[in-house]
Structure formats: C-alpha cells, structure tokens
C-alpha cells in the first residue's frame, strides 16, 4: 500500500501532515504535480513531475496506483477513477470518497459547473479550517492503522 498525492492543489499544511505520517508509518508517499515540488529528504517521500496539461497528473496517478492504495485529492472525477480501481480516496478535509457517495458528489460537481458556465457566481470552497486539518489527520491515522498489515 502506498499514498499518492494529487499535489498541484493540495494545501501545504496537508502535505506537511502527510510527510510526518509517511515517516511515522513507513509508507511510501508520492506527490504528483506539473510543477516542481519541495519534499523533505526521506526514503518514504518522493515526487513525480509531469508535463502541464489538463488531467495529466490525475492520469499519472490512476496509471500507477494499485488496488488498496490511498489517493489524496479534492478532485471528484479523479476520486471516482480511484474507487473504480479498488483504491481509496481521501480529500484534504478528511472526507473519504466511496462507492456510496461518489455518484452524488459527481452529480453536484457537474451541477455547480453548469451554474458557473451559465454565469451564476457560486463562490469557491471555504478555506481549510483547523477542524478540517484535524479531521484529515485523524482519518489518515485511522486509515494507516487499519491498513498497517498491507504495507509494502
């Protein structure tokens, strides 16, 4: 089991939580982005830089991940592909995407995109709060504890 991070839009504070967790749990964590990334020196943390372009980083993650891996992303279409590959998807607010909720989330995403396309100002997501950070750290910790025996 390893962790894949959709790193282009991942908040810095979430990356820092992931870096600490990778070291503590000894889990390979790979950040994928289309820009250079700074990662701490670690045998458990690496980054992959992909070319710029629509969904290039997402496609790289989907191509490389295995069933049981964990992907950190707020990208709902990417999360859907992750779930289809029998892997796990967690967003930076500490919410897991699942077979039970992904269709609803995709539908809401598409609806909001249609509204924006027709000129309706919908605003963006709320800032990442301290509670969101704690939720993320707690869910990540629970996941790593539960999947400890499947680590490579």
C-alpha positions in Angstrom: 0.0 0.0 0.0 1.2 3.5 -0.8 -0.1 7.0 -0.8 -0.4 9.1 -3.9 -1.0 12.8 -3.6 -2.7 15.0 -6.3 -0.2 17.7 -5.3 -0.9 20.6 -7.6 -3.9 21.7 -5.5 -3.0 20.0 -2.2 -2.7 22.6 0.6 0.8 22.9 2.1 -0.5 22.1 5.6 -1.9 18.8 4.3 1.4 17.9 2.6 3.1 18.5 6.0 0.7 16.1 7.7 1.4 13.6 5.0 5.2 13.9 5.3 5.0 13.3 9.1 2.7 10.3 8.6 4.9 8.8 5.9 7.9 8.9 8.2 5.9 7.6 11.3 4.2 4.8 9.4 7.0 4.0 7.0 4.6 4.3 4.0 5.8 5.3 0.5 4.2 8.6 -0.3 4.4 10.1 -3.8 3.4 13.6 -4.8 2.4 14.0 -8.4 2.3 17.6 -9.9 3.0 19.5 -13.1 5.3 21.9 -11.2 8.5 21.4 -9.1 7.8 20.4 -5.5 9.9 20.7 -2.4 9.8 17.5 -0.4 11.8 16.7 2.7 14.7 14.2 2.5 13.1 10.8 3.2 13.2 7.3 1.8 9.4 7.3 2.1 8.7 10.5 0.2 9.2 11.3 -3.5 7.7 13.5 -6.2 7.0 13.0 -9.8 6.8 16.0 -12.1 4.5 15.5 -15.1 4.0 17.8 -18.1 1.5 20.6 -17.9 -1.9 19.9 -19.3 -5.5 19.0 -18.3 -5.6 16.0 -16.0 -2.0 14.9 -16.8 -1.2 14.5 -13.1 -4.5 12.7 -12.5 -3.9 10.3 -15.3 -0.4 9.6 -14.0 -1.8 8.7 -10.6 -4.5 6.4 -12.0 -2.0 4.7 -14.2 0.4 4.0 -11.3 -1.9 3.2 -8.4 -2.8 -0.3 -7.2 -5.8 -1.6 -5.5 -5.7 -0.7 -1.8 -3.5 2.4 -2.3 -4.7 5.7 -0.9 -5.0 8.8 -3.0 -5.2 12.3 -1.5 -7.3 14.6 -3.8 -10.1 17.1 -3.8 -10.7 16.2 -7.5 -14.0 14.3 -7.6 -13.6 12.8 -11.1 -10.1 11.5 -10.0 -11.6 10.1 -6.9 -14.2 8.3 -9.0 -11.4 6.7 -11.1 -9.5 5.7 -7.9 -12.6 4.0 -6.5 -13.1 2.1 -9.8 -9.6 0.7 -9.4 -10.5 -0.6 -5.9 -8.3 2.0 -4.2 -9.2 4.6 -1.6 -9.6 8.4 -2.0 -9.5 10.9 0.9 -9.9 14.7 0.4 -7.9 17.4 2.3 -10.9 18.0 4.6 -10.8 14.4 5.9 -13.7 13.0 3.9 -13.4 9.7 2.2 -15.0 9.2 -1.2 -16.7 5.9 -1.5 -18.9 3.9 -3.9 -21.8 5.1 -1.8 -21.2 8.8 -2.2 -19.2 9.3 -5.3 -22.1 9.5 -7.8 -23.8 12.1 -5.7 -20.6 14.1 -5.5 -20.1 13.9 -9.2 -23.6 15.0 -9.8 -23.3 18.0 -7.5 -19.9 18.9 -9.1 -21.5 18.8 -12.6 -24.5 20.8 -11.5 -22.2 23.5 -10.0 -20.1 23.6 -13.1 -23.3 24.1 -15.2 -24.3 27.0 -13.0 -20.9 28.6 -13.3 -21.0 28.1 -17.1 -24.3 29.9 -17.3 -22.8 32.9 -15.4 -24.1 32.2 -11.9 -21.4 33.1 -9.3 -21.2 30.2 -6.9 -18.1 31.1 -4.9 -15.4 28.6 -4.2 -14.9 26.2 -1.3 -14.4 27.5 2.2 -10.9 27.9 3.4 -9.3 24.9 5.0 -10.1 25.3 8.8 -8.3 23.9 11.8 -11.1 21.4 12.2 -10.6 20.3 8.6 -6.9 19.7 9.3 -7.7 17.7 12.4 -10.3 15.7 10.5 -7.8 14.9 7.8 -5.0 13.9 10.2 -7.4 11.7 12.2 -8.8 10.0 9.1 -5.4 9.4 7.7 -4.2 8.0 11.0 -7.2 5.6 11.2 -6.6 4.5 7.6 -2.9 3.8 8.2 -3.6 2.0 11.5 -6.3 -0.2 9.7 -4.1 -0.9 6.7 -0.8 -1.4 8.6 -0.5 -5.1 7.7 -0.8 -4.4 3.9 2.1 -2.0 3.7 4.9 -2.9 1.3 
